[in-house]
């Protein structure tokens, strides 16, 4: 019989607690006591799981788990912000935020490994482009349609270049 470590105890406990809370909310919804929005429940569940994954990965310096945990947490946070109307649900406002989320995930990776300046560069690229997109969409920048059209080409190219660099970097590390 294998012994359980403290980490697996915490994970198992949290998973059980989430199932218990979800079951109670589901029962209360079926009884008509509360209204249960399943999009929000799923988003809160992913938010909790992603946050837990990010915290555990940050403590253990596991880059892959940290990236995916942060990404899940931030995507669920965006879903909740849209569902509560804190962020307008139009695509013109969401696409810049969708760039900021992986940027923040890369920033978490950089904080985990502060000597990897490439991660910081990619994080800054995503966050600055996303933030600029939010400012453009809100009308805070007086870009002409020509400049906005140019940005619609430059932004995807920057994302593609960042992705190629990350893949190349990962491939070159695995070969050595």
Secondary structure, 3 states (H helix, E strand, C coil): CCCCCHHHHHHHHHHHHHHHHHHHHHHHHHCCCCCCCHHHHHHHHHHHHHHHHHHHHHHHCCHHHHHHHHHHHHHHHHHHHHHCCCCCCCHHHHHHHHHHHHHHHHHHHHHHCCCCHHHHHHHHHHHHHHHHHHHHHHCCCCCCHHHHHHHHHHHHHHHHHHHHHHHHHHHHHHHC
